[in-house]
Amino acid sequence: MTEPVSANPGPTEADLAGPTDPAGWLTLPDVAERLDLSISKVHQMIRDRELLAVRRDGVRRIPADLVANRTALKHLPGVLHLLTDAGYGDEEIVRWLYEPDETLPGGTPAAALGSDQAREIKRRAQALGF
């Protein structure tokens, strides 16, 4: 008797989380409080690709360092649009933003995005579309 073959349900959240994840996460209500916005405005910012949210432990969360000084990083929306246009999904964008890169200040594209290297990060994201 052969055992039934089960369909592979794909990667779980635990599979997707890993060493390329940010150090800290904020829930959407936390982001709304930090930015002094309504939760519906935070949802709109995610829909408009001004912020990036992914599910962790069943809850949508935003990498904490993408929301700094009571505002979202200035160049984040441009990078999110470029990576989305290149075919990246939200989980892939998180991996790309937090992939270690010793050629960047801070060691990751996300860290460099908050520095004077933001244009370089945009160029790298744009190159992925070609």
C-alpha beads as a LAMMPS data file, in Angstrom:
LAMMPS data file: protein, C-alpha beads

130 atoms
129 bonds

1 atom types
1 bond types

-500.0 500.0 xlo xhi
-500.0 500.0 ylo yhi
-500.0 500.0 zlo zhi

Masses

1 110.0

Atoms # bond

1 1 1 0.000 0.000 0.000
2 1 1 1.393 3.377 -0.945
3 1 1 1.086 6.439 1.187
4 1 1 -0.942 9.321 -0.197
5 1 1 1.081 12.156 -1.622
6 1 1 0.263 15.438 0.076
7 1 1 0.311 18.685 -1.807
8 1 1 3.080 21.022 -0.771
9 1 1 1.344 24.047 0.737
10 1 1 4.359 26.251 -0.016
11 1 1 6.569 28.109 2.397
12 1 1 5.231 29.073 5.785
13 1 1 5.852 32.383 7.528
14 1 1 8.555 30.675 9.579
15 1 1 10.244 29.532 6.371
16 1 1 10.169 33.067 4.997
17 1 1 11.515 34.696 8.146
18 1 1 15.203 34.300 8.495
19 1 1 18.590 35.907 8.796
20 1 1 17.652 38.605 6.294
21 1 1 14.772 39.875 8.432
22 1 1 14.985 43.244 10.155
23 1 1 15.912 43.436 13.814
24 1 1 12.536 44.771 14.904
25 1 1 8.938 44.842 13.758
26 1 1 5.992 47.161 14.402
27 1 1 2.339 46.204 14.192
28 1 1 0.091 48.477 12.153
29 1 1 -1.439 50.093 15.277
30 1 1 2.116 50.775 16.537
31 1 1 2.972 52.449 13.218
32 1 1 -0.213 54.515 13.341
33 1 1 0.707 55.703 16.826
34 1 1 4.337 56.412 15.904
35 1 1 3.319 58.411 12.812
36 1 1 0.342 60.027 14.580
37 1 1 -2.028 58.738 11.879
38 1 1 -5.235 56.763 11.815
39 1 1 -4.964 53.030 11.210
40 1 1 -6.907 53.494 7.960
41 1 1 -4.223 55.938 6.748
42 1 1 -1.532 53.331 7.516
43 1 1 -3.494 50.783 5.463
44 1 1 -3.712 53.319 2.634
45 1 1 0.046 53.920 2.804
46 1 1 0.608 50.176 2.442
47 1 1 -1.763 50.006 -0.541
48 1 1 -0.007 53.012 -2.102
49 1 1 3.401 51.330 -1.587
50 1 1 4.588 54.041 0.801
51 1 1 5.125 51.368 3.465
52 1 1 5.792 47.640 3.335
53 1 1 3.930 45.177 5.533
54 1 1 4.346 41.403 5.720
55 1 1 2.788 38.772 7.960
56 1 1 4.745 37.517 10.921
57 1 1 3.063 35.237 13.455
58 1 1 -0.226 35.831 11.630
59 1 1 -0.078 39.614 12.087
60 1 1 0.822 42.220 9.476
61 1 1 3.992 43.984 10.568
62 1 1 6.284 46.679 9.232
63 1 1 10.065 46.662 9.719
64 1 1 10.675 49.160 12.525
65 1 1 13.657 50.840 10.911
66 1 1 11.571 51.783 7.853
67 1 1 9.553 54.067 10.131
68 1 1 12.062 56.463 11.647
69 1 1 11.744 59.885 13.237
70 1 1 7.946 59.812 13.149
71 1 1 7.863 59.366 9.372
72 1 1 8.482 56.666 6.782
73 1 1 11.887 56.760 5.121
74 1 1 11.840 59.366 2.360
75 1 1 13.075 57.122 -0.468
76 1 1 11.201 53.973 0.564
77 1 1 8.163 54.453 -1.728
78 1 1 10.379 54.812 -4.802
79 1 1 12.311 51.660 -3.975
80 1 1 9.097 49.730 -3.235
81 1 1 7.641 50.746 -6.605
82 1 1 10.843 49.822 -8.457
83 1 1 11.047 46.395 -6.822
84 1 1 7.326 45.744 -7.361
85 1 1 7.718 46.684 -11.029
86 1 1 10.643 44.242 -11.203
87 1 1 8.260 41.470 -10.112
88 1 1 9.216 41.229 -6.445
89 1 1 6.567 40.273 -3.890
90 1 1 6.477 41.749 -0.396
91 1 1 8.467 38.898 1.188
92 1 1 11.087 39.122 -1.564
93 1 1 11.339 42.871 -1.035
94 1 1 11.982 42.351 2.679
95 1 1 14.686 39.808 1.856
96 1 1 16.282 42.184 -0.675
97 1 1 16.196 45.142 1.732
98 1 1 17.827 43.152 4.545
99 1 1 20.266 41.015 2.557
100 1 1 23.776 41.706 3.939
101 1 1 25.940 43.714 1.543
102 1 1 29.373 44.826 2.708
103 1 1 29.571 47.438 -0.070
104 1 1 26.851 49.503 1.635
105 1 1 27.033 51.665 4.742
106 1 1 25.096 49.925 7.485
107 1 1 25.516 46.583 5.734
108 1 1 22.070 46.302 4.071
109 1 1 20.044 48.213 1.463
110 1 1 17.513 49.105 4.192
111 1 1 20.194 50.711 6.360
112 1 1 21.704 52.538 3.382
113 1 1 18.255 53.796 2.381
114 1 1 18.280 56.021 5.448
115 1 1 21.727 57.402 4.609
116 1 1 23.224 59.486 1.825
117 1 1 23.381 56.269 -0.246
118 1 1 19.618 56.246 -0.987
119 1 1 20.188 57.058 -4.670
120 1 1 22.516 54.069 -4.971
121 1 1 19.823 51.834 -3.493
122 1 1 17.318 53.197 -6.020
123 1 1 19.780 52.514 -8.861
124 1 1 20.280 48.937 -7.669
125 1 1 16.537 48.381 -7.360
126 1 1 15.970 49.841 -10.812
127 1 1 18.629 47.556 -12.328
128 1 1 16.696 44.525 -11.084
129 1 1 13.924 45.389 -13.547
130 1 1 16.192 44.885 -16.538

Bonds

1 1 1 2
2 1 2 3
3 1 3 4
4 1 4 5
5 1 5 6
6 1 6 7
7 1 7 8
8 1 8 9
9 1 9 10
10 1 10 11
11 1 11 12
12 1 12 13
13 1 13 14
14 1 14 15
15 1 15 16
16 1 16 17
17 1 17 18
18 1 18 19
19 1 19 20
20 1 20 21
21 1 21 22
22 1 22 23
23 1 23 24
24 1 24 25
25 1 25 26
26 1 26 27
27 1 27 28
28 1 28 29
29 1 29 30
30 1 30 31
31 1 31 32
32 1 32 33
33 1 33 34
34 1 34 35
35 1 35 36
36 1 36 37
37 1 37 38
38 1 38 39
39 1 39 40
40 1 40 41
41 1 41 42
42 1 42 43
43 1 43 44
44 1 44 45
45 1 45 46
46 1 46 47
47 1 47 48
48 1 48 49
49 1 49 50
50 1 50 51
51 1 51 52
52 1 52 53
53 1 53 54
54 1 54 55
55 1 55 56
56 1 56 57
57 1 57 58
58 1 58 59
59 1 59 60
60 1 60 61
61 1 61 62
62 1 62 63
63 1 63 64
64 1 64 65
65 1 65 66
66 1 66 67
67 1 67 68
68 1 68 69
69 1 69 70
70 1 70 71
71 1 71 72
72 1 72 73
73 1 73 74
74 1 74 75
75 1 75 76
76 1 76 77
77 1 77 78
78 1 78 79
79 1 79 80
80 1 80 81
81 1 81 82
82 1 82 83
83 1 83 84
84 1 84 85
85 1 85 86
86 1 86 87
87 1 87 88
88 1 88 89
89 1 89 90
90 1 90 91
91 1 91 92
92 1 92 93
93 1 93 94
94 1 94 95
95 1 95 96
96 1 96 97
97 1 97 98
98 1 98 99
99 1 99 100
100 1 100 101
101 1 101 102
102 1 102 103
103 1 103 104
104 1 104 105
105 1 105 106
106 1 106 107
107 1 107 108
108 1 108 109
109 1 109 110
110 1 110 111
111 1 111 112
112 1 112 113
113 1 113 114
114 1 114 115
115 1 115 116
116 1 116 117
117 1 117 118
118 1 118 119
119 1 119 120
120 1 120 121
121 1 121 122
122 1 122 123
123 1 123 124
124 1 124 125
125 1 125 126
126 1 126 127
127 1 127 128
128 1 128 129
129 1 129 130
